[in-house]
Amino acid sequence: MKALILDLHKNLREILGDKLDPEEYKAYRDSFEAFDWNSSGRISHGSLQSAMRRAGQNPTDIEVLDIINKIDNDTGGLDFQEFCQIMQEMNKDDDQETRYKETFRVFSKDEEGCITAEEIMFVLKHLPGQIKTTEIEEMIKTVDKNRDGKINYSEFRVMLGAIPLVIPGNPLKPAVREVDRLEVER
């Protein structure tokens, strides 16, 4: 039994490198197999979001569509290796999200969970590189979507270059349903 486990681990390293530990592998494998209904070694694009959620991620519809667009090879699905690569990429994104949150906490001193425009201006003026006041005001004006003079977490992420957390009137949701409908017809 021990030799079988070592052989499995060796094969896993050959496929994915040393980045994935055995616990992650098992979680990914279990999630993948739960949606590989016909045991073909592939899951449909329509099942990707559910499989990712089962493996511990919570991707939005837009994130899933973006992933599908990047990996789509006209087969309508993906194999386990592709699934592992997607999950590892999502874990990297989680690390970036943690950094955004920690940085936001440094700035956010009020009880509302916001950063005032004055606080942002003060910090940015005192950074090396001499950012002009007009540039700071323009940046704040651009990210402060509700014009309340405060930067909430979602606005702060955008200021740092991230994709907005909430997209009003999600135009891509019908596209996800269309992808699912087409896969059912196949």
Contact map, one row per residue, 1 for C-alpha under 8 A:
111110000000000000000000000000000000000000000000000000000000000000000000000000000000000000000000000000000000000000000000000000000000000000000000000000000000000000000000000000000000000000
111111000000000000000000000000000000000000000000000000000000000000000000000000000000000000000000000000000000000000000000000000000000000000000000000000000000000000000000000000000000000000
111111100000000000000000000000000000000000000000000000000000000000000000000000000000000000000000000000000000000000000000000000000000000000000000000000000000000000000000000000000000000000
111111110000000000000000000000000000000000000000000000000000000000000000000000000000000000000000000000000000000000000000000000000000000000000000000000000000000000000000000000000000000000
111111111000000000000000000000000000000000000000000000000000000000000000000000000000000000000000000000000000000000000000000000000000000000000000000000000000000000000000000000000000000000
011111111100000000000000000000000000000000000000000000000000000000000000000000000000000000000000000000000000000000000000000000000000000000000000000000000000000000000000000000000000000000
001111111110000000000000000000000000000000000000000000000000000000000000000000000000000000000000000000000000000000000000000000000000000000000000000000000000000000000000000000000000000000
000111111111000000000000000000000000000000000000000000000000000000000000000000000000000000000000000000000000000000000000000000000000000000000000000000000000000000000000000000000000000000
000011111111100000000100000000000000000000000000000000000000000000000000000000000000000000000000000000000000000000000000000000000000000000000000000000000000000000000000000000000000000000
000001111111110000000000000000000000000000000000000000000000000000000000000000000000000000000000000000000000000000000000000000000000000000000000000000000000000000000000000000000000000000
000000111111111000000000000000000000000000000000000000000000000000000000000000000000000000000000000000000000000000000000000000000000000000000000000000000000000000000000000000000000000000
000000011111111110000000000000000000000000000000000000000000000000000000000000000000000000000000000000000000000000000000000000000000000000000000000000000000000000000000000000000000000000
000000001111111111010000000000000000000000000000000000000000000000000000000000000000000000000000000000000000000000000000000000000000000000000000000000000000000000000000000000000000000000
000000000111111110000000000000000000000000000000000000000000000000000000000000000000000000000000000000000000000000000000000000000000000000000000000000000000000000000000000000000000000000
000000000011111110000000000000000000000000000000000000000000000000000000000000001000000000000000000000000000000000000000000000000000000000000000000000000000000000000000000000000000000000
000000000001111111110000000000000000000000000000000000000000000000000000000000001001100000000000000000000000000000000000000000000000000000000000000000000000000000000000000000000000000000
000000000001111111110000000000000000000000000000000000000000000000000000000000000000000000000000000000000000000000000000000000000000000000000000000000000000000000000000000000000000000000
000000000000100111111000000000000000000000000000000000000000000000000000000000000000000000000000000000000000000000000000000000000000000000000000000000000000000000000000000000000000000000
000000000000000111111000000000000000000000000000000000000000000000000000000000000000000000000000000000000000000000000000000000000000000000000000000000000000000000000000000000000000000000
000000000000100111111101100000000000000000000000000000000000000000000000000000000000000000000000000000000000000000000000000000000000000000000000000000000000000000000000000000000000000000
000000000000000001111111100000000000000000000000000000000000000000000000000000000000000000000000000000000000000000000000000000000000000000000000000000000000000000000000000000000000000000
000000001000000000011111110000000000000000000000000000000000000000000000000000000000000000000000000000000000000000000000000000000000000000000000000000000000000000000000000000000000000000
000000000000000000001111111000000000000000000000000000000000000000000000000000000000000000000000000000000000000000000000000000000000000000000000000000000000000000000000000000000000000000
000000000000000000011111111100000000000000000000000000000000000000000000000000000000000000000000000000000000000000000000000000000000000000000000000000000000000000000000000000000000000000
000000000000000000011111111110000000000000000000000000000000000000000000000000000001000000000000000000000000000000000000000000000000000000000000000000000000000000000000000000000000000000
000000000000000000000111111111000000000000000000000000000000000000000000000000000000000000000000000000000000000000000000000000000000000000000000000000000000000000000000000000000000000000
000000000000000000000011111111100000000000000000000000100000000000000000000000000000000000000000000000000000000000000000000000000000000000000000000000000000000000000000000000000000000000
000000000000000000000001111111110000000000000000000000100000000000000000000000000011001000000000000000000000000000000000000000000000000000000000000000000000000000000000000000000000000000
000000000000000000000000111111111000000000000000000000000000000000000000000000010000000000000000000000000000000000000000000000000000000000000000000000000000000000000000000000000000000000
000000000000000000000000011111111100000000000000000000100000000000000000000000000000000000000000000000000000000000000000000000000000000000000000000000000000000000000000000000000000000000
000000000000000000000000001111111110000000000000001101100000000000000000000000000000000000000000000000000000000000000000000000000000000000000000000000000000000000000000000000000000000000
000000000000000000000000000111111111000000100000001000000000000000000000000000010010000000000000000000000000000000000000000000000000000000000000000000000000000000000000000000000000000000
000000000000000000000000000011111111101010000000000000000000000000000000000000000000000000000000000000000000000000000000000000000000000000000000000000000000000000000000000000000000000000
000000000000000000000000000001111111100000000000001000000000000000000000000000000000000000000000000000000000000000000000000000000000000000000000000000000000000000000000000000000000000000
000000000000000000000000000000111111100000100010001000000000000000000000000000000000000000000000000000000000000000000000000000000000000000000000000000000000000000000000000000000000000000
000000000000000000000000000000011111111111100000000000000000000000000000000000000000000000000000000000000000000000000000000000000000000000000000000000000000000000000000000000000000000000
000000000000000000000000000000001111111100100000000000000000000000000000000000000000000000000000000000000000000000000000000000000000000000000000000000000000000000000000000000000000000000
000000000000000000000000000000000001111100000000000000000000000000000000000000000000000000000000000000000000000000000000000000000000000000000000000000000000000000000000000000000000000000
000000000000000000000000000000001001111111000000000000000000000000000000000000000000000000000000000000000000000000000000000000000000000000000000000000000000000000000000000000000000000000
000000000000000000000000000000000001111111000000000000000000000000000000000000000000000000000000000000000000000000000000000000000000000000000000000000000000000000000000000000000000000000
000000000000000000000000000000001001001111100000000000000000000000000000000000110000000000000000000000000000000000000000000000000000000000000000000000000000000000000000000000000000000000
000000000000000000000000000000000001001111110000000000000000000000000000000011110000000000000000000000000000000000000000000000000000000000000000000000000000000000000000000000000000000000
000000000000000000000000000000010011100011111011000000000000000000000000000011100000000000000000000000000000000000000000000000000000000000000000000000000000000000000000000000000000000000
000000000000000000000000000000000000000001111111000000000000000000000000000111000000000000000000000000000000000000000000000000000000000000000000000000000000000000000000000000000000001000
000000000000000000000000000000000000000000111111000000000000000000010000000111000000000000000000000000000000000000000000000000000000000000000000000000000000000000000000000000000011001000
000000000000000000000000000000000000000000011111100000000000000000000000000000000000000000000000000000000000000000000000000000000000000000000000000000000000000000000000000000010011001000
000000000000000000000000000000000010000000111111111000000000000000000000000000000000000000000000000000000000000000000000000000000000000000000000000000000000000000000000000000000000000000
000000000000000000000000000000000000000000111111111100000000000100000000000000000000000000000000000000000000000000000000000000000000000000000000000000000000000000000000000000000000000000
000000000000000000000000000000000000000000000111111110000110100100000000000000000000000000000000000000000000000000000000000000000000000000000000000000000000000000000000000000000000000000
000000000000000000000000000000000000000000000011111111000000000000000000000000000000000000000000000000000000000000000000000000000000000000000000000000000000000000000000000000000000000000
000000000000000000000000000000110110000000000011111111100000000000000000000000000000000000000000000000000000000000000000000000000000000000000000000000000000000000000000000000000000000000
000000000000000000000000000000100000000000000001111111111110000000000000000000000000001000000000000000000000000000000000000000000000000000000000000000000000000000000000000000000000000000
000000000000000000000000000000000000000000000000111111111110000000000000000000000000000000000000000000000000000000000000000000000000000000000000000000000000000000000000000000000000000000
000000000000000000000000000000100000000000000000011111111000000000000000000000000000000000000000000000000000000000000000000000000000000000000000000000000000000000000000000000000000000000
000000000000000000000000001101100000000000000000001111111000000000000000000000000000000000000000000000000000000000000000000000000000000000000000000000000000000000000000000000000000000000
000000000000000000000000000000000000000000000000000111111100000000000000000000000000000000000000000000000000000000000000000000000000000000000000000000000000000000000000000000000000000000
000000000000000000000000000000000000000000000000000111111110000000000000000000000000001001000000000000000000000000000000000000000000000000000000000000000000000000000000000000000000000000
000000000000000000000000000000000000000000000000100110011111000000000000000000000000000000000000000000000000000000000000000000000000000000000000000000000000000000000000000000000000000000
000000000000000000000000000000000000000000000000100110001111111100000000000000000000000000000000000000000000000000000000000000000000000000000000000000000000000000000000000000000000000000
000000000000000000000000000000000000000000000000000000000111111100000000000000000000000000000000000000000000000000000000000000000000000000000000000000000000000000000000000000000000000000
000000000000000000000000000000000000000000000000100000000011111110000000000000000000000000000000000000000000000000000000000000000000000000000000000000000000000000000000000110010000000000
000000000000000000000000000000000000000000000000000000000011111111000000000000000000000000000000000000000000000000000000000000000000000000000000000000000000000000000000000110000000000000
000000000000000000000000000000000000000000000000000000000011111111100000000000000000000000000000000000000000000000000000000000000000000000000000000000000000000000000000000000000000000000
000000000000000000000000000000000000000000000001100000000011111111110000000000000000000000000000000000000000000000000000000000000000000000000000000000000000000000000000000000000000000000
000000000000000000000000000000000000000000000000000000000000111111111000000000000000000000000000000000000000000000000000000000000000000000000000000000000000000000000000000000010000000000
000000000000000000000000000000000000000000000000000000000000011111111100000000000000000000000000000000000000000000000000000000000000000000000000000000000000000000000000000000000000000000
000000000000000000000000000000000000000000000000000000000000001111111110000000000000010000000000000000000000000000000000000000000000000000000000000000000000000000000000000000000000000000
000000000000000000000000000000000000000000001000000000000000000111111111000000000000000000000000000000000000000000000000000000000000000000000000000000000000000000000000000000000000000000
000000000000000000000000000000000000000000000000000000000000000011111111000000000000000000000000000000000000000000000000000000000000000000000000000000000000000000000000000000000000000000
000000000000000000000000000000000000000000000000000000000000000001111111000000000000000000000000000000000000000000000000000000000000000000000000000000000000000000000000000000000000000000
000000000000000000000000000000000000000000000000000000000000000000111111100000000000000000000000000000000000000000000000000000000000000000000000000000000000000000000000000000000000000000
000000000000000000000000000000000000000000000000000000000000000000011111111110000000000000000000000000000000000000000000000000000000000000000000000000000000000000000000000000000000000000
000000000000000000000000000000000000000000000000000000000000000000000011111100000000000000000000000000000000000000000000000000000000000000000000000000000000000000000000000000000000000000
000000000000000000000000000000000000000000000000000000000000000000000001111100000000000000000000000000000000000000000000000000000000000000000000000000000000000000000000000000000000000000
000000000000000000000000000000000000000000000000000000000000000000000001111111000000000000000000000000000000000000000000000000000000000000000000000000000000000000000000000000000000000000
000000000000000000000000000000000000000000011000000000000000000000000001111111000000000000000000000000000000000000000000000000000000000000000000000000000000000000000000000000000000001000
000000000000000000000000000000000000000001111000000000000000000000000001001111100000000000000000000000000000000000000000000000000000000000000000000000000000000000000000000000000000000000
000000000000000000000000000000000000000001111000000000000000000000000000001111110110000000000000000000000000000000000000000000000000000000000000000000000000000000000000000000000000000000
000000000000000000000000000000000000000011100000000000000000000000000000000011111110000000000000000000000000000000000000000000000000000000000000000000000000000000000000000000000000000000
000000000000000000000000000010010000000011000000000000000000000000000000000001111111000000000000000000000000000000000000000000000000000000000000000000000000000000000000000000000000000000
000000000000001100000000000000000000000000000000000000000000000000000000000000111111100000000000000000000000000000000000000000000000000000000000000000000000000000000000000000000000000000
000000000000000000000000000000000000000000000000000000000000000000000000000001111111110000000000000000000000000000000000000000000000000000000000000000000000000000000000000000000000000000
000000000000000000000000000100010000000000000000000000000000000000000000000001111111111000000000000000000000000000000000000000000000000000000000000000000000000000000000000000000000000000
000000000000000100000000100100000000000000000000000000000000000000000000000000011111111100000000000000000000000000000000000000000000000000000000000000000000000000000000000000000000000000
000000000000000100000000000000000000000000000000000000000000000000000000000000001111111110000000000000000000000000000000000000000000000000000000000000000000000000000000000000000000000000
000000000000000000000000000000000000000000000000000000000000000000100000000000000111111111000000000000000000000000000000000000000000000000000000000000000000000000000000000000000000000000
000000000000000000000000000100000000000000000000000100001000000000000000000000000011111111100000000000000000000000000000000000000000000000000000000000000000000000000000000000000000000000
000000000000000000000000000000000000000000000000000000000000000000000000000000000001111111110000000000000000000000000000000000000000000000000000000000000000000000000000000000000000000000
000000000000000000000000000000000000000000000000000000000000000000000000000000000000111111111000000000000000000000000000000000000000000000000000000000000000000000000000000000000000000000
000000000000000000000000000000000000000000000000000000001000000000000000000000000000011111111100000000000000000000000000000000000000000000000000000000000000000000000000000000000000000000
000000000000000000000000000000000000000000000000000000000000000000000000000000000000001111111110000000000000000000000000000000000000000000000000000000000000000000000000000000000000000000
000000000000000000000000000000000000000000000000000000000000000000000000000000000000000111111111000000000000000000000000000000000000000000000000000000000000000000000000000000000000000000
000000000000000000000000000000000000000000000000000000000000000000000000000000000000000011111111100000000000000000000000000000000000000000000000000000000000000000000000000000000000000000
000000000000000000000000000000000000000000000000000000000000000000000000000000000000000001111111110000000000000000000000000000000000000000000000000000000000000000000000000000000000000000
000000000000000000000000000000000000000000000000000000000000000000000000000000000000000000111111111000000000000000000000000000000000000000000000000000000000000000000000000000000000000000
000000000000000000000000000000000000000000000000000000000000000000000000000000000000000000011111111100000000000000000000000000000000000000000000000000000000000000000000000000000000000000
000000000000000000000000000000000000000000000000000000000000000000000000000000000000000000001111111110000000000000000000000000000000000000000000000000000000000000000000000000000000000000
000000000000000000000000000000000000000000000000000000000000000000000000000000000000000000000111111111000000000000000000000000000000000000000000000000000000000000000000000000000000000000
000000000000000000000000000000000000000000000000000000000000000000000000000000000000000000000011111111100000000000000000000000000000000000000000000000000000000000000000000000000000000000
000000000000000000000000000000000000000000000000000000000000000000000000000000000000000000000001111111110000000000000000000000000000000000000000000000000000100000000000000000000000000000
000000000000000000000000000000000000000000000000000000000000000000000000000000000000000000000000111111111000000000000000000000000000000000000000000000001000000000000000000000000000000000
000000000000000000000000000000000000000000000000000000000000000000000000000000000000000000000000011111111100000000000000000000000000000000000000000000000000000000000000000000000000000000
000000000000000000000000000000000000000000000000000000000000000000000000000000000000000000000000001111111110000000000000000000000000000000000000000000000000000000000000000000000000000000
000000000000000000000000000000000000000000000000000000000000000000000000000000000000000000000000000111111111000000000000000000000000000000000000000000001001000000000000000000000000000000
000000000000000000000000000000000000000000000000000000000000000000000000000000000000000000000000000011111111100000000000000000000000000000000000000000000000000000000000000000000000000000
000000000000000000000000000000000000000000000000000000000000000000000000000000000000000000000000000001111111100000000000000000000000000000000000000000000000000000000000000000000000000000
000000000000000000000000000000000000000000000000000000000000000000000000000000000000000000000000000000111111100000100011000000000000000000000000000000000000000000000000000000000000000000
000000000000000000000000000000000000000000000000000000000000000000000000000000000000000000000000000000011111110011100000000000000000000000000000000000000000000000000000000000000000000000
000000000000000000000000000000000000000000000000000000000000000000000000000000000000000000000000000000001111111011100000000000000000000000000000000000000000000000000000000000000000000000
000000000000000000000000000000000000000000000000000000000000000000000000000000000000000000000000000000000001111111100000000000000000000000000000000000000000000000000000000000000000000000
000000000000000000000000000000000000000000000000000000000000000000000000000000000000000000000000000000000000111111000000000000000000000000000000000000000000000000000000000000000000000000
000000000000000000000000000000000000000000000000000000000000000000000000000000000000000000000000000000000000011111000000000000000000000000000000000000000000000000000000000000000000000000
000000000000000000000000000000000000000000000000000000000000000000000000000000000000000000000000000000000001111111100000000000000000000000000000000000011000000000000000000000000000000000
000000000000000000000000000000000000000000000000000000000000000000000000000000000000000000000000000000000001111111110000000000000000000000000000000001111000000000000000000000000000000000
000000000000000000000000000000000000000000000000000000000000000000000000000000000000000000000000000000000011110011111011000000000000000000000000000001110000000000000000000000000000000000
000000000000000000000000000000000000000000000000000000000000000000000000000000000000000000000000000000000000000001111111000000000000000000000000000011100000000000000000000000000000000000
000000000000000000000000000000000000000000000000000000000000000000000000000000000000000000000000000000000000000000111111100000000000000000010000000011100000000000000000000000000000000000
000000000000000000000000000000000000000000000000000000000000000000000000000000000000000000000000000000000000000000011111110000000000000000000000000000000000000000000000000000000000000000
000000000000000000000000000000000000000000000000000000000000000000000000000000000000000000000000000000000010000000111111111000000000000000000000000000000000000000000000000000000000000000
000000000000000000000000000000000000000000000000000000000000000000000000000000000000000000000000000000000010000000111111111100000000000000000000000000000000000000000000000000000000000000
000000000000000000000000000000000000000000000000000000000000000000000000000000000000000000000000000000000000000000001111111110000000100110000000000000000000000000000000000000000000000000
000000000000000000000000000000000000000000000000000000000000000000000000000000000000000000000000000000000000000000000111111111000000000000000000000000000000000000000000000000000000000000
000000000000000000000000000000000000000000000000000000000000000000000000000000000000000000000000000000000000000000000011111111100000000000000000000000000000000000000000000000000000000000
000000000000000000000000000000000000000000000000000000000000000000000000000000000000000000000000000000000000000000000001111111100010000100000000000000000000000000000000000000000000000000
000000000000000000000000000000000000000000000000000000000000000000000000000000000000000000000000000000000000000000000000111111100111100000000000000000000000000000000000000000000000000000
000000000000000000000000000000000000000000000000000000000000000000000000000000000000000000000000000000000000000000000000011111110100000000000000000000000000000000000000000000000000000000
000000000000000000000000000000000000000000000000000000000000000000000000000000000000000000000000000000000000000000000000001111111110000000000000000000000000000000000000000000000000000000
000000000000000000000000000000000000000000000000000000000000000000000000000000000000000000000000000000000000000000000000000001111100000000000000000000000000000000000000000000000000000000
000000000000000000000000000000000000000000000000000000000000000000000000000000000000000000000000000000000000000000000000000000111110000000000000000000000000000000000000000000000000000000
000000000000000000000000000000000000000000000000000000000000000000000000000000000000000000000000000000000000000000000000000011111111000000000000000000000000000000000000000000000000000000
000000000000000000000000000000000000000000000000000000000000000000000000000000000000000000000000000000000000000000000000000110101111101100000000000000000000000000000000000000000000000000
000000000000000000000000000000000000000000000000000000000000000000000000000000000000000000000000000000000000000000000000000010000111111100000000000000000000000000000000000000000000000000
000000000000000000000000000000000000000000000000000000000000000000000000000000000000000000000000000000000000000000000000100010000011111110000000000000000000000000000000000000000000000000
000000000000000000000000000000000000000000000000000000000000000000000000000000000000000000000000000000000000000000000000000000000001111111000000000000000000000000000000000000000000000000
000000000000000000000000000000000000000000000000000000000000000000000000000000000000000000000000000000000000000000000000000000000011111111100000000000000000000000000000000000000000000000
000000000000000000000000000000000000000000000000000000000000000000000000000000000000000000000000000000000000000000000000100100000011111111110000000000000000000000000000000000000000000000
000000000000000000000000000000000000000000000000000000000000000000000000000000000000000000000000000000000000000000000000100000000000111111111000000000000000000000000000000000000000000000
000000000000000000000000000000000000000000000000000000000000000000000000000000000000000000000000000000000000000000000000000000000000011111111100000000000000000000000000000000000000000000
000000000000000000000000000000000000000000000000000000000000000000000000000000000000000000000000000000000000000000000000000000000000001111111110000000000000001000000000000000000000000000
000000000000000000000000000000000000000000000000000000000000000000000000000000000000000000000000000000000000000000001000000000000000000111111111000000100000000000000000000000000000000000
000000000000000000000000000000000000000000000000000000000000000000000000000000000000000000000000000000000000000000000000000000000000000011111111101000000000000000000000000000000000000000
000000000000000000000000000000000000000000000000000000000000000000000000000000000000000000000000000000000000000000000000000000000000000001111111100000000000000000000000000000000000000000
000000000000000000000000000000000000000000000000000000000000000000000000000000000000000000000000000000000000000000000000000000000000000000111111100000100011011000000000000000000000000000
000000000000000000000000000000000000000000000000000000000000000000000000000000000000000000000000000000000000000000000000000000000000000000011111111111100010000000000000000000000000000000
000000000000000000000000000000000000000000000000000000000000000000000000000000000000000000000000000000000000000000000000000000000000000000001111111000000010000000000000000000000000000000
000000000000000000000000000000000000000000000000000000000000000000000000000000000000000000000000000000000000000000000000000000000000000000000001111100000000000000000000000000000000000000
000000000000000000000000000000000000000000000000000000000000000000000000000000000000000000000000000000000000000000000000000000000000000000001001111111000000000000000000000000000000000000
000000000000000000000000000000000000000000000000000000000000000000000000000000000000000000000000000000000000000000000000000000000000000000000001011111000000000000000000000000000000000000
000000000000000000000000000000000000000000000000000000000000000000000000000000000000000000000000000000000000000000011000000000000000000000000001001111100000000000000000000000000000000000
000000000000000000000000000000000000000000000000000000000000000000000000000000000000000000000000000000000000000001111000000000000000000000000001001111110000000000000000000000000000000000
000000000000000000000000000000000000000000000000000000000000000000000000000000000000000000000000000000000000000001111000000000000000000000010011000011111011000000000000000000000000000000
000000000000000000000000000000000000000000000000000000000000000000000000000000000000000000000000000000000000000011100000000000000000000000000000000001111111000000000000000000000000000000
000000000000000000000000000000000000000000000000000000000000000000000000000000000000000000000000000010010000000011000000000000000000000000000000000000111111100000000000000000000000000000
000000000000000000000000000000000000000000000000000000000000000000000000000000000000000000000000000000000000000000000000000000000000000000000000000000011111110000011100000000000000000000
000000000000000000000000000000000000000000000000000000000000000000000000000000000000000000000000000000000000000000000000000000000000000000000011100000111111111000010000000000000000000000
000000000000000000000000000000000000000000000000000000000000000000000000000000000000000000000000000000010000000000000000000000000000000000000010000000111111111100000000000000000000000000
000000000000000000000000000000000000000000000000000000000000000000000000000000000000000000000000000100000000000000000000000000000000000000000000000000001111111111110000000000000000000000
000000000000000000000000000000000000000000000000000000000000000000000000000000000000000000000000000000000000000000000000000000000000000000000010000000000111111111110000000000000000000000
000000000000000000000000000000000000000000000000000000000000000000000000000000000000000000000000000000000000000000000000000000000000000000100010000000000011111111000000000000000000000000
000000000000000000000000000000000000000000000000000000000000000000000000000000000000000000000000000000000000000000000000000000000000000000000000000000000001111111000000000000000000000000
000000000000000000000000000000000000000000000000000000000000000000000000000000000000000000000000000000000000000000000000000000000000000000000000000000000000111111100000000000000000000000
000000000000000000000000000000000000000000000000000000000000000000000000000000000000000000000000000000000000000000000000000000000000000000000000000000000000111111110000000000000000000000
000000000000000000000000000000000000000000000000000000000000000000000000000000000000000000000000000000000000000000000000000000000000000000000000000000000000110011111000000000000000000000
000000000000000000000000000000000000000000000000000000000000000000000000000000000000000000000000000000000000000000000000000000000000000000000000000000000110110001111110000000000000000000
000000000000000000000000000000000000000000000000000000000000000000000000000000000000000000000000000000000000000000000000000000000000000000000000000000000100000000111110000000000000000000
000000000000000000000000000000000000000000000000000000000000000000000000000000000000000000000000000000000000000000000000000000000000000000000000000000000100000000011111000000000000000000
000000000000000000000000000000000000000000000000000000000000000000000000000000000000000000000000000000000000000000000000000000000000000000000000000000000000000000011111110000000000000000
000000000000000000000000000000000000000000000000000000000000000000000000000000000000000000000000000000000000000000000000000000000000000000000000000000000000000000000111110000000000000000
000000000000000000000000000000000000000000000000000000000000000000000000000000000000000000000000000000000000000000000000000000000000000000000000000000000000000000000011111000000000000000
000000000000000000000000000000000000000000000000000000000000000000000000000000000000000000000000000000000000000000000000000000000000000000000000000000000000000000000011111110000000000000
000000000000000000000000000000000000000000000000000000000000000000000000000000000000000000000000000000000000000000000000000000000000000000000000000000000000000000000000111111100000000000
000000000000000000000000000000000000000000000000000000000000110000000000000000000000000000000000000000000000000000000000000000000000000000000000000000000000000000000000011111110000000000
000000000000000000000000000000000000000000000000000000000000110000000000000000000000000000000000000000000000000000000000000000000000000000000000000000000000000000000000011111111000000000
000000000000000000000000000000000000000000000000000000000000000000000000000000000000000000000000000000000000000000000000000000000000000000000000000000000000000000000000001111111100000000
000000000000000000000000000000000000000000000000000000000000000000000000000000000000000000000000000000000000000000000000000000000000000000000000000000000000000000000000001111111110000000
000000000000000000000000000000000000000000000100000000000000100010000000000000000000000000000000000000000000000000000000000000000000000000000000000000000000000000000000000111111111000000
000000000000000000000000000000000000000000000000000000000000000000000000000000000000000000000000000000000000000000000000000000000000000000000000000000000000000000000000000011111111100000
000000000000000000000000000000000000000000000000000000000000000000000000000000000000000000000000000000000000000000000000000000000000000000000000000000000000000000000000000001111111110000
000000000000000000000000000000000000000000001100000000000000000000000000000000000000000000000000000000000000000000000000000000000000000000000000000000000000000000000000000000111111111000
000000000000000000000000000000000000000000001100000000000000000000000000000000000000000000000000000000000000000000000000000000000000000000000000000000000000000000000000000000011111111100
000000000000000000000000000000000000000000000000000000000000000000000000000000000000000000000000000000000000000000000000000000000000000000000000000000000000000000000000000000001111111110
000000000000000000000000000000000000000000000000000000000000000000000000000000000000000000000000000000000000000000000000000000000000000000000000000000000000000000000000000000000111111111
000000000000000000000000000000000000000000011100000000000000000000000000000100000000000000000000000000000000000000000000000000000000000000000000000000000000000000000000000000000011111111
000000000000000000000000000000000000000000000000000000000000000000000000000000000000000000000000000000000000000000000000000000000000000000000000000000000000000000000000000000000001111111
000000000000000000000000000000000000000000000000000000000000000000000000000000000000000000000000000000000000000000000000000000000000000000000000000000000000000000000000000000000000111111
000000000000000000000000000000000000000000000000000000000000000000000000000000000000000000000000000000000000000000000000000000000000000000000000000000000000000000000000000000000000011111
